[in-house]
Amino acid sequence: MAIVWIASRKPPIDPYKNSGAYESVEALMHRSSEEGKALLISTGEGFSGQNSGLGDSVGLLIEQVLLSRSVFNDQPTRSFNGDGPLACISQLVVHGAYENAMASELFRSEHTELSGVSGFGLMAGMLPELARTGNGGLILTGTMRPEHVLIADLAERKDVPLAAAIGSLGAQAAFFASGSEVTLGEDYYLPSIGKINQSAYQNQAKTMNWIRGILVIGLIAAALLKLSGVLP
């Protein structure tokens, strides 16, 4: 019985395994490069104050990693932003990627655009671009809304692969129901694209778990001290 139990044991699940959404992001990056197709990135609603999250800062990090690896693709990677300040910062990120690759002459201002100044404006600007032929994939990052699942619906009908690395819980639930690869919970805030960032991702995840454990122990100890009368 012990031999059968040992033989049938499944390998332990790695709690710090990379998110499936970020693995899809890397796969789309390689696919667009090999097929010579354009890769589209939406960085979310931006810093207009209409949302309460800081997810767009992570979206800019994802954009920087992708642009640094796709400067010399046959078709340029294009990014779409839902806010004016975010569009300006995104243009600096894109230009910096070309400048670091010593290919500033390849940079064009239309590589990063302002799609709209609201959630619906962003979606209205994205849908026509997504409907064009020659798109190798779409990556959604930053702060999105549940209604943006219409973008996933059009991508599915146009056979365009989609990866949604978004930080909004409502949007995560909507995209999860659509069947797209999506980040869940706090996995969004630990982006890991490629083997280079894998160790950094695992170290950050371990640090977060240790801090969470210390806080839980502190709360339990404080509750026990309060009940025993040690604390006033």
Backbone as CSV, one residue per row, in Angstrom:
resi,resn,N_x,N_y,N_z,CA_x,CA_y,CA_z,C_x,C_y,C_z
1,MET,0.821,-1.201,0.000,0.000,0.000,0.000,0.866,1.267,0.000
2,ALA,1.966,1.214,0.758,2.857,2.379,0.788,3.496,2.611,-0.571
3,ILE,3.893,1.511,-1.264,4.497,1.659,-2.586,3.500,2.246,-3.586
4,VAL,2.261,1.759,-3.530,1.234,2.282,-4.432,0.959,3.751,-4.150
5,TRP,0.921,4.110,-2.856,0.680,5.505,-2.489,1.804,6.405,-2.975
6,ILE,3.063,5.960,-2.823,4.203,6.768,-3.267,4.205,6.896,-4.786
7,ALA,3.886,5.792,-5.482,3.903,5.813,-6.946,2.802,6.690,-7.526
8,SER,1.683,6.805,-6.799,0.547,7.567,-7.322,0.549,9.019,-6.854
9,ARG,1.532,9.393,-6.071,1.582,10.772,-5.588,1.843,11.737,-6.728
10,LYS,1.120,12.832,-6.728,1.327,13.856,-7.728,2.442,14.788,-7.263
11,PRO,3.193,15.343,-8.201,4.247,16.283,-7.790,3.647,17.493,-7.103
12,PRO,4.317,18.014,-6.101,3.771,19.168,-5.372,3.608,20.376,-6.289
13,ILE,2.545,21.119,-6.045,2.282,22.315,-6.832,3.164,23.457,-6.339
14,ASP,3.830,24.118,-7.261,4.694,25.235,-6.914,3.831,26.454,-6.585
15,PRO,3.832,26.905,-5.315,2.973,28.056,-4.979,3.441,29.349,-5.621
16,TYR,4.678,29.387,-6.115,5.214,30.591,-6.724,5.354,30.446,-8.237
17,LYS,4.537,29.586,-8.805,4.558,29.392,-10.244,4.092,30.659,-10.947
18,ASN,4.711,30.929,-12.088,4.375,32.136,-12.828,2.919,32.111,-13.270
19,SER,2.282,33.289,-13.278,0.885,33.390,-13.679,0.721,32.994,-15.144
20,GLY,-0.378,32.282,-15.425,-0.641,31.862,-16.794,-0.825,33.030,-17.739
21,ALA,-1.357,34.152,-17.229,-1.549,35.332,-18.079,-0.216,35.890,-18.548
22,TYR,0.775,35.923,-17.655,2.074,36.456,-18.051,2.821,35.490,-18.963
23,GLU,2.578,34.204,-18.812,3.133,33.252,-19.767,2.514,33.458,-21.144
24,SER,1.220,33.785,-21.191,0.567,34.074,-22.465,1.100,35.358,-23.078
25,VAL,1.419,36.335,-22.239,2.000,37.581,-22.743,3.319,37.306,-23.447
26,GLU,4.159,36.480,-22.826,5.439,36.138,-23.448,5.224,35.345,-24.733
27,ALA,4.251,34.441,-24.732,3.979,33.652,-25.939,3.497,34.544,-27.079
28,LEU,2.639,35.507,-26.788,2.164,36.427,-27.815,3.302,37.275,-28.356
29,MET,4.216,37.654,-27.496,5.353,38.451,-27.924,6.198,37.688,-28.945
30,HIS,6.470,36.408,-28.659,7.258,35.591,-29.585,6.468,35.290,-30.857
31,ARG,5.181,35.060,-30.717,4.355,34.722,-31.878,4.283,35.879,-32.859
32,SER,4.061,37.082,-32.362,3.985,38.236,-33.256,5.306,38.482,-33.969
33,SER,6.410,38.190,-33.275,7.721,38.367,-33.899,7.962,37.341,-34.996
34,GLU,7.585,36.086,-34.749,7.821,35.035,-35.723,6.907,35.166,-36.943
35,GLU,5.655,35.569,-36.722,4.692,35.653,-37.815,4.717,37.002,-38.525
36,GLY,5.475,37.950,-38.005,5.542,39.260,-38.635,4.260,40.051,-38.530
37,LYS,3.519,39.862,-37.448,2.255,40.565,-37.253,2.391,41.584,-36.130
38,ALA,1.434,42.500,-36.089,1.461,43.572,-35.095,0.905,43.084,-33.762
39,LEU,1.504,43.563,-32.699,1.038,43.266,-31.346,0.432,44.533,-30.761
40,LEU,-0.783,44.419,-30.226,-1.497,45.564,-29.663,-1.486,45.485,-28.140
41,ILE,-1.291,46.644,-27.502,-1.287,46.728,-26.041,-2.215,47.851,-25.615
42,SER,-3.096,47.560,-24.675,-3.928,48.592,-24.062,-3.507,48.737,-22.602
43,THR,-3.143,49.945,-22.210,-2.614,50.171,-20.863,-3.675,50.623,-19.868
44,GLY,-4.950,50.592,-20.240,-6.006,50.858,-19.279,-6.494,52.288,-19.270
45,GLU,-7.268,52.624,-18.242,-7.951,53.920,-18.158,-7.041,55.051,-17.729
46,GLY,-5.928,54.761,-17.114,-4.970,55.806,-16.792,-5.149,56.429,-15.427
47,PHE,-4.619,57.647,-15.270,-4.551,58.333,-13.982,-5.546,59.491,-13.898
48,SER,-6.709,59.335,-14.519,-7.677,60.424,-14.589,-8.464,60.602,-13.300
49,GLY,-8.309,59.695,-12.347,-9.064,59.774,-11.111,-10.391,59.061,-11.159
50,GLN,-10.737,58.456,-12.289,-11.991,57.734,-12.404,-11.897,56.334,-11.804
51,ASN,-10.709,55.900,-11.452,-10.541,54.600,-10.825,-9.716,54.782,-9.564
52,SER,-9.792,53.790,-8.684,-9.122,53.888,-7.379,-7.883,53.025,-7.294
53,GLY,-7.467,52.406,-8.406,-6.324,51.506,-8.372,-5.077,52.153,-8.933
54,LEU,-3.942,51.533,-8.644,-2.659,51.968,-9.182,-2.125,50.950,-10.180
55,GLY,-3.032,50.183,-10.772,-2.604,49.116,-11.658,-1.918,49.593,-12.910
56,ASP,-2.195,50.836,-13.341,-1.605,51.309,-14.584,-0.090,51.433,-14.474
57,SER,0.449,51.633,-13.296,1.896,51.669,-13.151,2.507,50.322,-13.487
58,VAL,1.822,49.249,-13.132,2.288,47.917,-13.501,2.128,47.710,-15.002
59,GLY,1.044,48.254,-15.575,0.847,48.153,-17.010,1.972,48.812,-17.780
60,LEU,2.494,49.934,-17.289,3.620,50.586,-17.944,4.877,49.725,-17.870
61,LEU,5.058,49.012,-16.752,6.195,48.110,-16.638,6.096,46.983,-17.664
62,ILE,4.883,46.421,-17.823,4.674,45.374,-18.815,4.945,45.914,-20.217
63,GLU,4.476,47.140,-20.483,4.702,47.747,-21.793,6.192,47.930,-22.057
64,GLN,6.938,48.348,-21.046,8.373,48.572,-21.222,9.099,47.276,-21.547
65,VAL,8.735,46.188,-20.869,9.367,44.903,-21.129,9.062,44.429,-22.548
66,LEU,7.810,44.554,-22.964,7.420,44.107,-24.300,8.089,44.930,-25.385
67,LEU,8.105,46.258,-25.227,8.705,47.111,-26.246,10.206,46.863,-26.366
68,SER,10.856,46.598,-25.257,12.304,46.372,-25.312,12.662,45.117,-26.090
69,ARG,11.692,44.210,-26.257,11.970,42.962,-26.971,11.347,42.924,-28.364
70,SER,10.634,43.962,-28.741,9.955,43.937,-30.042,10.274,45.158,-30.893
71,VAL,11.392,45.812,-30.610,11.757,47.014,-31.357,11.979,46.706,-32.832
72,PHE,12.602,45.569,-33.120,12.981,45.252,-34.490,12.018,44.267,-35.153
73,ASN,10.799,44.170,-34.657,9.798,43.334,-35.318,9.422,43.909,-36.682
74,ASP,8.888,43.044,-37.543,8.456,43.502,-38.860,7.363,44.558,-38.745
75,GLN,6.436,44.342,-37.834,5.369,45.306,-37.586,5.552,45.891,-36.187
76,PRO,5.496,47.205,-36.032,5.727,47.806,-34.714,4.621,47.465,-33.725
77,THR,5.005,47.325,-32.485,4.034,47.130,-31.411,3.355,48.453,-31.101
78,ARG,2.038,48.456,-31.045,1.277,49.686,-30.838,0.553,49.621,-29.504
79,SER,0.549,50.728,-28.781,-0.113,50.797,-27.486,-1.205,51.859,-27.524
80,PHE,-2.284,51.588,-26.777,-3.444,52.470,-26.730,-3.750,52.781,-25.270
81,ASN,-3.999,54.068,-24.996,-4.148,54.533,-23.623,-5.491,55.226,-23.453
82,GLY,-6.042,55.125,-22.238,-7.341,55.710,-21.951,-7.286,56.983,-21.157
83,ASP,-6.137,57.672,-21.168,-6.001,58.886,-20.379,-4.842,59.694,-20.946
84,GLY,-4.954,61.034,-20.925,-3.916,61.890,-21.477,-2.571,61.755,-20.786
85,PRO,-2.506,61.894,-19.446,-1.214,61.722,-18.771,-0.593,60.344,-19.006
86,LEU,-1.436,59.307,-19.019,-0.914,57.968,-19.269,-0.362,57.857,-20.682
87,ALA,-1.012,58.516,-21.649,-0.523,58.487,-23.030,0.842,59.164,-23.138
88,CYS,1.024,60.268,-22.409,2.316,60.957,-22.435,3.419,60.093,-21.838
89,ILE,3.124,59.460,-20.690,4.122,58.597,-20.057,4.396,57.385,-20.935
90,SER,3.349,56.845,-21.545,3.521,55.694,-22.427,4.406,56.049,-23.611
91,GLN,4.269,57.259,-24.158,5.115,57.660,-25.281,6.576,57.754,-24.855
92,LEU,6.815,58.229,-23.632,8.183,58.269,-23.125,8.753,56.861,-22.975
93,VAL,7.919,55.919,-22.511,8.364,54.537,-22.353,8.709,53.927,-23.704
94,VAL,7.852,54.153,-24.695,8.088,53.592,-26.026,9.332,54.202,-26.654
95,HIS,9.455,55.519,-26.569,10.636,56.178,-27.135,11.903,55.708,-26.436
96,GLY,11.827,55.513,-25.115,12.997,55.023,-24.389,13.410,53.634,-24.816
97,ALA,12.442,52.786,-25.147,12.770,51.437,-25.617,13.518,51.486,-26.936
98,TYR,13.087,52.346,-27.850,13.789,52.489,-29.129,15.165,53.121,-28.933
99,GLU,15.244,54.078,-28.010,16.521,54.750,-27.763,17.529,53.798,-27.130
100,ASN,17.070,52.949,-26.207,17.977,51.984,-25.585,18.471,50.950,-26.589
101,ALA,17.645,50.660,-27.607,18.054,49.717,-28.656,18.857,50.408,-29.751
102,MET,19.168,51.703,-29.560,19.933,52.487,-30.538,19.232,52.484,-31.892
103,ALA,17.919,52.617,-31.854,17.126,52.639,-33.078,16.084,53.750,-32.997
104,SER,16.502,54.938,-32.572,15.567,56.051,-32.405,14.909,56.444,-33.718
105,GLU,15.597,56.170,-34.836,15.025,56.543,-36.132,13.797,55.719,-36.492
106,LEU,13.592,54.582,-35.817,12.428,53.742,-36.092,11.195,54.165,-35.299
107,PHE,11.376,55.043,-34.327,10.252,55.450,-33.480,9.322,56.379,-34.236
108,ARG,8.021,56.146,-34.081,7.001,57.016,-34.642,6.004,57.346,-33.533
109,SER,5.490,58.548,-33.550,4.571,58.970,-32.490,3.283,58.160,-32.507
110,GLU,2.888,57.629,-33.677,1.659,56.841,-33.747,1.810,55.456,-33.155
111,HIS,3.008,55.092,-32.683,3.192,53.804,-32.025,2.452,53.756,-30.686
112,THR,2.170,54.895,-30.094,1.388,54.953,-28.866,0.369,56.067,-29.018
113,GLU,-0.911,55.763,-28.777,-1.982,56.705,-29.064,-2.934,56.835,-27.880
114,LEU,-3.657,57.941,-27.881,-4.728,58.171,-26.914,-6.028,57.676,-27.529
115,SER,-6.598,56.614,-26.960,-7.818,56.022,-27.525,-9.071,56.743,-27.077
116,GLY,-9.065,57.263,-25.863,-10.249,57.936,-25.330,-9.975,58.378,-23.922
117,VAL,-10.846,59.216,-23.392,-10.630,59.780,-22.053,-11.591,59.180,-21.041
118,SER,-12.139,58.008,-21.338,-13.019,57.320,-20.409,-12.962,55.832,-20.719
119,GLY,-13.642,55.035,-19.895,-13.642,53.602,-20.130,-14.276,53.227,-21.455
120,PHE,-15.414,53.835,-21.774,-16.071,53.548,-23.039,-15.316,54.158,-24.212
121,GLY,-14.668,55.310,-23.977,-13.852,55.899,-25.028,-12.672,55.018,-25.384
122,LEU,-12.048,54.437,-24.363,-10.950,53.508,-24.609,-11.427,52.318,-25.427
123,MET,-12.580,51.776,-25.082,-13.112,50.622,-25.799,-13.484,50.984,-27.232
124,ALA,-14.068,52.181,-27.422,-14.445,52.615,-28.765,-13.227,52.803,-29.653
125,GLY,-12.111,53.210,-29.067,-10.894,53.364,-29.852,-10.188,52.052,-30.136
126,MET,-10.373,51.068,-29.254,-9.699,49.788,-29.417,-10.386,48.884,-30.420
127,LEU,-11.709,48.885,-30.456,-12.444,47.928,-31.290,-12.116,48.053,-32.780
128,PRO,-12.069,49.271,-33.363,-11.705,49.338,-34.793,-10.303,48.832,-35.079
129,GLU,-9.355,49.112,-34.185,-7.981,48.639,-34.393,-7.908,47.126,-34.281
130,LEU,-8.690,46.570,-33.381,-8.702,45.123,-33.205,-9.331,44.427,-34.399
131,ALA,-10.247,45.110,-35.076,-10.940,44.510,-36.220,-10.085,44.486,-37.480
132,ARG,-8.974,45.197,-37.483,-8.106,45.208,-38.660,-7.419,43.851,-38.830
133,THR,-7.029,43.559,-40.051,-6.304,42.317,-40.322,-4.817,42.505,-40.011
134,GLY,-4.146,41.412,-39.747,-2.713,41.457,-39.495,-2.322,41.638,-38.051
135,ASN,-3.265,41.464,-37.122,-2.953,41.568,-35.697,-2.518,40.210,-35.161
136,GLY,-1.367,40.186,-34.508,-0.857,38.936,-33.966,-1.322,38.630,-32.558
137,GLY,-1.858,39.614,-31.856,-2.321,39.388,-30.489,-2.647,40.697,-29.808
138,LEU,-3.391,40.605,-28.725,-3.799,41.766,-27.937,-3.503,41.505,-26.473
139,ILE,-2.890,42.497,-25.817,-2.568,42.407,-24.397,-3.254,43.565,-23.688
140,LEU,-4.095,43.254,-22.718,-4.773,44.265,-21.923,-4.094,44.362,-20.559
141,THR,-3.698,45.548,-20.169,-3.055,45.756,-18.879,-3.715,46.937,-18.181
142,GLY,-3.292,47.188,-16.949,-3.781,48.344,-16.221,-5.165,48.146,-15.648
143,THR,-5.864,49.253,-15.454,-7.191,49.253,-14.846,-8.249,49.204,-15.932
144,MET,-9.036,48.152,-15.926,-10.104,47.980,-16.913,-11.446,47.884,-16.183
145,ARG,-12.521,47.843,-16.955,-13.869,47.728,-16.408,-14.506,46.431,-16.884
146,PRO,-15.539,45.948,-16.181,-16.197,44.707,-16.620,-16.746,44.791,-18.037
147,GLU,-17.214,45.982,-18.454,-17.779,46.098,-19.796,-16.723,45.956,-20.886
148,HIS,-15.469,46.051,-20.524,-14.412,45.866,-21.517,-14.296,44.416,-21.990
149,VAL,-15.121,43.545,-21.418,-15.145,42.163,-21.889,-15.633,42.102,-23.338
150,LEU,-16.270,43.170,-23.821,-16.649,43.228,-25.231,-15.418,43.180,-26.134
151,ILE,-14.288,43.677,-25.637,-13.046,43.588,-26.405,-12.637,42.127,-26.553
152,ALA,-12.787,41.366,-25.463,-12.466,39.942,-25.524,-13.393,39.208,-26.486
153,ASP,-14.656,39.620,-26.521,-15.615,38.983,-27.429,-15.228,39.223,-28.883
154,LEU,-14.835,40.456,-29.228,-14.419,40.746,-30.603,-13.124,40.027,-30.943
155,ALA,-12.181,39.965,-29.982,-10.928,39.259,-30.234,-11.178,37.786,-30.523
156,GLU,-12.130,37.186,-29.815,-12.450,35.782,-30.055,-13.070,35.587,-31.432
157,ARG,-13.938,36.507,-31.842,-14.575,36.378,-33.154,-13.598,36.643,-34.289
158,LYS,-12.561,37.438,-34.034,-11.545,37.719,-35.053,-10.353,36.773,-34.947
159,ASP,-10.424,35.794,-34.040,-9.339,34.819,-33.846,-8.018,35.503,-33.488
160,VAL,-8.098,36.532,-32.665,-6.916,37.234,-32.188,-6.627,36.780,-30.759
161,PRO,-5.479,36.176,-30.480,-5.171,35.740,-29.115,-5.158,36.926,-28.152
162,LEU,-5.666,36.686,-26.947,-5.806,37.756,-25.964,-5.247,37.310,-24.624
163,ALA,-4.482,38.194,-23.991,-4.010,37.995,-22.622,-4.388,39.228,-21.823
164,ALA,-5.056,39.030,-20.685,-5.546,40.143,-19.870,-4.819,40.163,-18.537
165,ALA,-3.813,41.026,-18.417,-3.108,41.231,-17.154,-3.635,42.513,-16.544
166,ILE,-4.767,42.415,-15.865,-5.476,43.588,-15.360,-5.597,43.500,-13.843
167,GLY,-5.679,44.682,-13.209,-5.699,44.720,-11.759,-7.060,44.909,-11.132
168,SER,-8.087,45.245,-11.905,-9.414,45.481,-11.351,-10.111,44.160,-11.070
169,LEU,-10.645,43.995,-9.852,-11.282,42.731,-9.485,-12.527,42.462,-10.317
170,GLY,-13.339,43.512,-10.548,-14.530,43.328,-11.362,-14.196,42.908,-12.780
171,ALA,-13.179,43.538,-13.359,-12.765,43.180,-14.714,-12.148,41.789,-14.744
172,GLN,-11.413,41.421,-13.694,-10.854,40.068,-13.626,-11.957,39.023,-13.652
173,ALA,-13.027,39.259,-12.902,-14.147,38.316,-12.876,-14.804,38.208,-14.248
174,ALA,-14.982,39.356,-14.923,-15.625,39.347,-16.241,-14.764,38.622,-17.270
175,PHE,-13.469,38.890,-17.279,-12.592,38.249,-18.254,-12.371,36.778,-17.925
176,PHE,-12.441,36.421,-16.652,-12.324,35.010,-16.277,-13.499,34.217,-16.838
177,ALA,-14.690,34.816,-16.809,-15.860,34.150,-17.370,-15.780,34.035,-18.887
178,SER,-14.988,34.927,-19.532,-14.870,34.881,-20.990,-13.936,33.774,-21.470
179,GLY,-13.172,33.208,-20.572,-12.251,32.144,-20.967,-10.880,32.626,-21.374
180,SER,-10.620,33.929,-21.277,-9.309,34.472,-21.627,-8.308,34.199,-20.508
181,GLU,-7.033,34.233,-20.866,-5.986,34.130,-19.854,-5.946,35.441,-19.081
182,VAL,-6.182,35.387,-17.775,-6.299,36.606,-16.979,-5.598,36.420,-15.640
183,THR,-5.024,37.491,-15.130,-4.432,37.459,-13.799,-5.545,37.488,-12.758
184,LEU,-5.339,36.784,-11.663,-6.327,36.711,-10.599,-5.724,37.245,-9.304
185,GLY,-6.439,38.187,-8.686,-5.990,38.709,-7.401,-4.681,39.460,-7.490
186,GLU,-3.840,39.230,-6.502,-2.592,39.974,-6.390,-1.514,39.478,-7.342
187,ASP,-1.778,38.416,-8.101,-0.791,37.957,-9.089,-0.460,39.056,-10.088
188,TYR,-1.405,39.958,-10.309,-1.182,41.036,-11.275,-0.016,41.920,-10.858
189,TYR,0.168,42.115,-9.564,1.188,43.038,-9.086,2.571,42.409,-8.997
190,LEU,2.715,41.180,-9.483,4.011,40.513,-9.524,4.280,40.067,-10.954
191,PRO,4.480,41.027,-11.869,4.663,40.646,-13.270,5.981,39.916,-13.482
192,SER,5.918,38.823,-14.218,7.100,38.027,-14.537,6.986,37.594,-15.983
193,ILE,7.769,38.221,-16.847,7.762,37.914,-18.271,9.151,37.445,-18.650
194,GLY,9.276,36.159,-18.914,10.569,35.591,-19.263,11.316,35.063,-18.052
195,LYS,12.351,34.291,-18.306,13.118,33.668,-17.239,13.933,34.673,-16.442
196,ILE,14.229,35.828,-17.047,15.047,36.820,-16.348,14.326,37.352,-15.116
197,ASN,13.017,37.563,-15.235,12.247,38.127,-14.132,11.679,37.070,-13.194
198,GLN,11.916,35.776,-13.488,11.297,34.718,-12.708,11.772,34.732,-11.267
199,SER,13.088,34.850,-11.038,13.615,34.834,-9.674,13.139,36.046,-8.887
200,ALA,13.088,37.205,-9.551,12.602,38.403,-8.867,11.139,38.240,-8.473
201,TYR,10.344,37.639,-9.351,8.930,37.395,-9.051,8.784,36.496,-7.834
202,GLN,9.559,35.404,-7.784,9.459,34.477,-6.666,9.901,35.123,-5.366
203,ASN,10.958,35.934,-5.408,11.413,36.612,-4.193,10.360,37.587,-3.672
204,GLN,9.693,38.316,-4.584,8.649,39.242,-4.166,7.459,38.496,-3.574
205,ALA,7.089,37.367,-4.193,5.965,36.588,-3.681,6.273,36.033,-2.293
206,LYS,7.498,35.539,-2.094,7.883,35.020,-0.784,7.884,36.126,0.267
207,THR,8.372,37.304,-0.110,8.379,38.422,0.833,6.964,38.806,1.246
208,MET,6.047,38.854,0.258,4.653,39.181,0.567,4.037,38.144,1.495
209,ASN,4.348,36.875,1.286,3.796,35.821,2.145,4.341,35.925,3.566
210,TRP,5.633,36.226,3.687,6.219,36.377,5.021,5.594,37.567,5.751
211,ILE,5.439,38.688,5.073,4.827,39.866,5.694,3.388,39.566,6.098
212,ARG,2.666,38.864,5.234,1.281,38.497,5.549,1.236,37.594,6.783
213,GLY,2.147,36.642,6.879,2.191,35.750,8.033,2.511,36.493,9.323
214,ILE,3.447,37.438,9.250,3.803,38.216,10.442,2.617,39.057,10.919
215,LEU,1.894,39.652,9.960,0.720,40.455,10.328,-0.362,39.599,10.971
216,VAL,-0.582,38.405,10.448,-1.597,37.518,11.021,-1.217,37.110,12.434
217,ILE,0.041,36.745,12.632,0.495,36.357,13.972,0.361,37.521,14.941
218,GLY,0.704,38.747,14.479,0.585,39.915,15.341,-0.861,40.194,15.739
219,LEU,-1.794,40.034,14.779,-3.203,40.270,15.091,-3.736,39.233,16.075
220,ILE,-3.344,37.963,15.894,-3.807,36.914,16.806,-3.244,37.136,18.210
221,ALA,-1.953,37.509,18.280,-1.343,37.765,19.586,-2.007,38.947,20.282
222,ALA,-2.301,39.996,19.522,-2.960,41.155,20.118,-4.359,40.802,20.613
223,ALA,-5.087,39.961,19.861,-6.431,39.554,20.285,-6.369,38.728,21.567
224,LEU,-5.401,37.812,21.648,-5.272,36.994,22.857,-4.896,37.848,24.066
225,LEU,-3.974,38.804,23.871,-3.593,39.684,24.974,-4.761,40.560,25.418
226,LYS,-5.585,40.950,24.440,-6.757,41.764,24.783,-7.769,40.948,25.589
227,LEU,-8.002,39.705,25.170,-8.959,38.865,25.889,-8.476,38.476,27.283
228,SER,-7.173,38.338,27.442,-6.632,37.955,28.746,-6.485,39.125,29.681
229,GLY,-6.712,40.334,29.202,-6.647,41.506,30.057,-5.286,42.132,30.156
230,VAL,-4.307,41.629,29.422,-2.969,42.234,29.469,-2.996,43.605,28.824
231,LEU,-3.699,43.697,27.701,-3.828,44.996,27.030,-5.094,45.679,27.507
232,PRO,-5.080,47.012,27.727,-6.272,47.713,28.197,-7.328,47.762,27.102
